[in-house]
Amino acid sequence: MTCFWLRRSRAVPPVAKNSLGFTLFEVLITLSILAVVLSLLYLTFHQSMMVMAETDDRAEVIRQGRMILEKVTGELKGAALVSPKEGFQAYRTGLVGRSTREGNEFLDRLDFTHFPPPREISVEGGWGVLELGYSLDRAPGRKGFTLFRRQDEARDGDLLRGGRSLALCDRVRGLSFSYFDAQGKKSKEWNSLEGERRNQLPSRVEIHLRLEDSRGQAHDFRTQVFLAMSG
C-alpha cells in the first residue's frame, strides 16, 4: 500500500513558479515600451498639428495680401485728375505719394482722387469723386504696423485730410509705392498739386506690400497698375 502511494505521487507534474502571473520586471518593461510608443504617437500628432497651423496661417496671409493688392489696384485704375473749372477751383485733385523709411522698410503713403462706379457714389452729397488714401500706422495693442484706408467724399477741398480711416490689415512690415512718368522715369514720390508734376498723373504705379505671419516670417506681394486717366 505504501508503494502504491509513491507511484501516484510521481505521476503528478510539478507546478511552475511563474505560471500564475507576470513578474515585476516584465511589467516595468511593458510599461516602458508603452510609454515610448505613446510618446512617439503624441510627437507625430503634435508635429502634424503644427504643420497644419503653419499652412493655414501662411494661406491666410497670402489670401489677405492678394485681396489688399486687388483692392488698391482696382481703385488706382480709377485715379482721376479734374481740371479746375468755374465753380470747382476749391477742389484739389490728383495724386500725392510720399515716402518714408524705418530701417530697411518703406512706410509710404498714397492719397489720390478716385472716380468710383456710379453705384458707389453717395446720394447725400459730394460731386461724383472720392478721396482715397493708404498709409501705415501703429495701432494700440497690435503687433507691427497696421494698414489703414482713408475715404472722403471730397467736399472739404483737401486731398490729404478728412474722411474716415479704417484698419485693413495688421502685421504689416512695409508698404512701398514707385511712380513712373510717361517716359518711364521712376520716382519714389509724386505730387499732382504742386511742383514739376503739377496737374499730372503717373502713367504707372508699382506696389510692394510686406506682411508678416504669426511665426514672424515675411511674405512679399508685388504688382503694378497702369492709370487709365494719366493722359
Contacts in CASP RR format, 6 or more apart in sequence:
PFRMAT RR
TARGET T0000
AUTHOR 0000-0000-0000
METHOD contacts of the structure
MODEL  1
MTCFWLRRSRAVPPVAKNSLGFTLFEVLITLSILAVVLSLLYLTFHQSMM
VMAETDDRAEVIRQGRMILEKVTGELKGAALVSPKEGFQAYRTGLVGRST
REGNEFLDRLDFTHFPPPREISVEGGWGVLELGYSLDRAPGRKGFTLFRR
QDEARDGDLLRGGRSLALCDRVRGLSFSYFDAQGKKSKEWNSLEGERRNQ
LPSRVEIHLRLEDSRGQAHDFRTQVFLAMSG
22 30 0 8 1.000
54 215 0 8 1.000
57 213 0 8 1.000
57 214 0 8 1.000
57 215 0 8 1.000
58 213 0 8 1.000
58 217 0 8 1.000
58 219 0 8 1.000
61 171 0 8 1.000
61 211 0 8 1.000
61 212 0 8 1.000
61 213 0 8 1.000
61 219 0 8 1.000
62 219 0 8 1.000
64 169 0 8 1.000
64 211 0 8 1.000
65 169 0 8 1.000
65 209 0 8 1.000
65 211 0 8 1.000
65 219 0 8 1.000
65 221 0 8 1.000
66 221 0 8 1.000
68 147 0 8 1.000
68 168 0 8 1.000
68 169 0 8 1.000
68 209 0 8 1.000
68 221 0 8 1.000
69 207 0 8 1.000
69 209 0 8 1.000
69 221 0 8 1.000
69 223 0 8 1.000
71 149 0 8 1.000
71 168 0 8 1.000
72 134 0 8 1.000
72 207 0 8 1.000
72 225 0 8 1.000
73 207 0 8 1.000
73 223 0 8 1.000
73 225 0 8 1.000
74 225 0 8 1.000
75 114 0 8 1.000
75 132 0 8 1.000
76 112 0 8 1.000
76 205 0 8 1.000
76 225 0 8 1.000
76 227 0 8 1.000
77 225 0 8 1.000
77 226 0 8 1.000
77 227 0 8 1.000
77 228 0 8 1.000
78 114 0 8 1.000
78 115 0 8 1.000
78 227 0 8 1.000
78 228 0 8 1.000
78 229 0 8 1.000
79 94 0 8 1.000
79 95 0 8 1.000
79 112 0 8 1.000
79 113 0 8 1.000
79 114 0 8 1.000
79 201 0 8 1.000
79 227 0 8 1.000
79 229 0 8 1.000
80 93 0 8 1.000
80 94 0 8 1.000
80 113 0 8 1.000
80 114 0 8 1.000
80 115 0 8 1.000
80 129 0 8 1.000
80 229 0 8 1.000
81 93 0 8 1.000
81 94 0 8 1.000
81 95 0 8 1.000
81 113 0 8 1.000
81 192 0 8 1.000
81 199 0 8 1.000
81 200 0 8 1.000
81 201 0 8 1.000
81 229 0 8 1.000
82 88 0 8 1.000
82 91 0 8 1.000
82 93 0 8 1.000
82 94 0 8 1.000
82 113 0 8 1.000
82 129 0 8 1.000
83 199 0 8 1.000
84 91 0 8 1.000
88 127 0 8 1.000
90 157 0 8 1.000
91 127 0 8 1.000
91 154 0 8 1.000
91 157 0 8 1.000
92 157 0 8 1.000
92 158 0 8 1.000
92 159 0 8 1.000
92 193 0 8 1.000
93 113 0 8 1.000
93 129 0 8 1.000
93 154 0 8 1.000
93 159 0 8 1.000
93 192 0 8 1.000
94 112 0 8 1.000
94 113 0 8 1.000
94 159 0 8 1.000
94 192 0 8 1.000
94 193 0 8 1.000
94 199 0 8 1.000
94 201 0 8 1.000
95 110 0 8 1.000
95 111 0 8 1.000
95 112 0 8 1.000
95 113 0 8 1.000
95 190 0 8 1.000
95 192 0 8 1.000
95 201 0 8 1.000
95 202 0 8 1.000
96 110 0 8 1.000
96 111 0 8 1.000
96 112 0 8 1.000
96 159 0 8 1.000
96 160 0 8 1.000
96 190 0 8 1.000
96 191 0 8 1.000
96 192 0 8 1.000
96 193 0 8 1.000
97 108 0 8 1.000
97 109 0 8 1.000
97 110 0 8 1.000
97 111 0 8 1.000
97 177 0 8 1.000
97 179 0 8 1.000
97 189 0 8 1.000
97 190 0 8 1.000
97 191 0 8 1.000
98 108 0 8 1.000
98 109 0 8 1.000
98 189 0 8 1.000
99 106 0 8 1.000
99 108 0 8 1.000
99 109 0 8 1.000
99 176 0 8 1.000
99 177 0 8 1.000
99 188 0 8 1.000
99 189 0 8 1.000
100 106 0 8 1.000
100 107 0 8 1.000
100 108 0 8 1.000
100 109 0 8 1.000
101 107 0 8 1.000
105 173 0 8 1.000
105 174 0 8 1.000
105 210 0 8 1.000
106 174 0 8 1.000
106 175 0 8 1.000
106 176 0 8 1.000
106 208 0 8 1.000
107 136 0 8 1.000
107 145 0 8 1.000
107 174 0 8 1.000
107 175 0 8 1.000
108 136 0 8 1.000
108 175 0 8 1.000
108 176 0 8 1.000
108 177 0 8 1.000
108 188 0 8 1.000
109 133 0 8 1.000
109 134 0 8 1.000
109 135 0 8 1.000
109 136 0 8 1.000
110 133 0 8 1.000
110 134 0 8 1.000
110 135 0 8 1.000
110 177 0 8 1.000
111 131 0 8 1.000
111 132 0 8 1.000
111 133 0 8 1.000
111 150 0 8 1.000
111 159 0 8 1.000
111 160 0 8 1.000
112 131 0 8 1.000
112 132 0 8 1.000
112 133 0 8 1.000
112 159 0 8 1.000
113 129 0 8 1.000
113 130 0 8 1.000
113 131 0 8 1.000
113 132 0 8 1.000
113 154 0 8 1.000
113 159 0 8 1.000
114 129 0 8 1.000
114 130 0 8 1.000
114 131 0 8 1.000
114 132 0 8 1.000
115 128 0 8 1.000
115 129 0 8 1.000
115 130 0 8 1.000
115 229 0 8 1.000
116 128 0 8 1.000
116 129 0 8 1.000
116 130 0 8 1.000
120 130 0 8 1.000
121 128 0 8 1.000
122 153 0 8 1.000
125 153 0 8 1.000
125 155 0 8 1.000
126 153 0 8 1.000
126 154 0 8 1.000
126 155 0 8 1.000
127 154 0 8 1.000
127 155 0 8 1.000
128 154 0 8 1.000
129 154 0 8 1.000
130 151 0 8 1.000
130 152 0 8 1.000
130 153 0 8 1.000
130 154 0 8 1.000
131 150 0 8 1.000
131 151 0 8 1.000
131 152 0 8 1.000
131 153 0 8 1.000
131 154 0 8 1.000
131 159 0 8 1.000
131 162 0 8 1.000
131 163 0 8 1.000
132 149 0 8 1.000
132 150 0 8 1.000
132 151 0 8 1.000
133 149 0 8 1.000
133 150 0 8 1.000
133 151 0 8 1.000
134 147 0 8 1.000
134 148 0 8 1.000
134 149 0 8 1.000
134 150 0 8 1.000
134 175 0 8 1.000
135 147 0 8 1.000
135 148 0 8 1.000
135 150 0 8 1.000
135 175 0 8 1.000
136 145 0 8 1.000
136 146 0 8 1.000
136 147 0 8 1.000
136 148 0 8 1.000
136 172 0 8 1.000
136 174 0 8 1.000
136 175 0 8 1.000
137 145 0 8 1.000
137 146 0 8 1.000
137 148 0 8 1.000
138 144 0 8 1.000
138 145 0 8 1.000
138 146 0 8 1.000
139 146 0 8 1.000
139 167 0 8 1.000
139 170 0 8 1.000
142 170 0 8 1.000
142 171 0 8 1.000
143 170 0 8 1.000
143 171 0 8 1.000
143 212 0 8 1.000
144 170 0 8 1.000
144 171 0 8 1.000
144 172 0 8 1.000
144 173 0 8 1.000
144 212 0 8 1.000
145 172 0 8 1.000
145 173 0 8 1.000
145 174 0 8 1.000
145 175 0 8 1.000
146 167 0 8 1.000
146 168 0 8 1.000
146 169 0 8 1.000
146 170 0 8 1.000
146 172 0 8 1.000
147 167 0 8 1.000
147 168 0 8 1.000
147 169 0 8 1.000
147 172 0 8 1.000
147 175 0 8 1.000
147 209 0 8 1.000
148 165 0 8 1.000
148 166 0 8 1.000
148 167 0 8 1.000
148 168 0 8 1.000
149 165 0 8 1.000
149 166 0 8 1.000
149 168 0 8 1.000
150 162 0 8 1.000
150 163 0 8 1.000
150 164 0 8 1.000
150 165 0 8 1.000
151 163 0 8 1.000
151 164 0 8 1.000
151 166 0 8 1.000
152 161 0 8 1.000
152 162 0 8 1.000
152 163 0 8 1.000
152 164 0 8 1.000
153 163 0 8 1.000
156 162 0 8 1.000
159 193 0 8 1.000
169 211 0 8 1.000
171 211 0 8 1.000
171 212 0 8 1.000
171 213 0 8 1.000
171 214 0 8 1.000
172 209 0 8 1.000
172 210 0 8 1.000
172 211 0 8 1.000
172 212 0 8 1.000
173 210 0 8 1.000
173 211 0 8 1.000
173 212 0 8 1.000
173 218 0 8 1.000
174 208 0 8 1.000
174 209 0 8 1.000
174 210 0 8 1.000
175 208 0 8 1.000
175 209 0 8 1.000
175 210 0 8 1.000
176 207 0 8 1.000
176 208 0 8 1.000
176 209 0 8 1.000
177 188 0 8 1.000
177 205 0 8 1.000
177 206 0 8 1.000
177 207 0 8 1.000
177 208 0 8 1.000
178 186 0 8 1.000
178 187 0 8 1.000
178 188 0 8 1.000
178 205 0 8 1.000
178 206 0 8 1.000
178 208 0 8 1.000
179 186 0 8 1.000
179 187 0 8 1.000
179 188 0 8 1.000
179 189 0 8 1.000
179 190 0 8 1.000
179 202 0 8 1.000
179 204 0 8 1.000
179 205 0 8 1.000
180 186 0 8 1.000
180 187 0 8 1.000
180 202 0 8 1.000
180 203 0 8 1.000
180 204 0 8 1.000
180 205 0 8 1.000
180 206 0 8 1.000
181 187 0 8 1.000
181 197 0 8 1.000
181 200 0 8 1.000
181 202 0 8 1.000
181 203 0 8 1.000
182 203 0 8 1.000
182 230 0 8 1.000
182 231 0 8 1.000
184 203 0 8 1.000
184 204 0 8 1.000
190 197 0 8 1.000
190 202 0 8 1.000
191 197 0 8 1.000
191 198 0 8 1.000
192 198 0 8 1.000
192 199 0 8 1.000
192 200 0 8 1.000
192 201 0 8 1.000
200 230 0 8 1.000
201 227 0 8 1.000
201 229 0 8 1.000
201 230 0 8 1.000
201 231 0 8 1.000
202 227 0 8 1.000
202 230 0 8 1.000
203 226 0 8 1.000
203 227 0 8 1.000
203 230 0 8 1.000
203 231 0 8 1.000
204 224 0 8 1.000
204 225 0 8 1.000
204 226 0 8 1.000
204 227 0 8 1.000
204 230 0 8 1.000
205 224 0 8 1.000
205 225 0 8 1.000
205 227 0 8 1.000
206 222 0 8 1.000
206 223 0 8 1.000
206 224 0 8 1.000
207 221 0 8 1.000
207 222 0 8 1.000
207 223 0 8 1.000
207 224 0 8 1.000
207 225 0 8 1.000
208 220 0 8 1.000
208 221 0 8 1.000
208 222 0 8 1.000
209 220 0 8 1.000
209 221 0 8 1.000
209 222 0 8 1.000
210 218 0 8 1.000
210 219 0 8 1.000
210 220 0 8 1.000
210 221 0 8 1.000
211 218 0 8 1.000
211 219 0 8 1.000
211 221 0 8 1.000
212 218 0 8 1.000
212 219 0 8 1.000
213 219 0 8 1.000
END
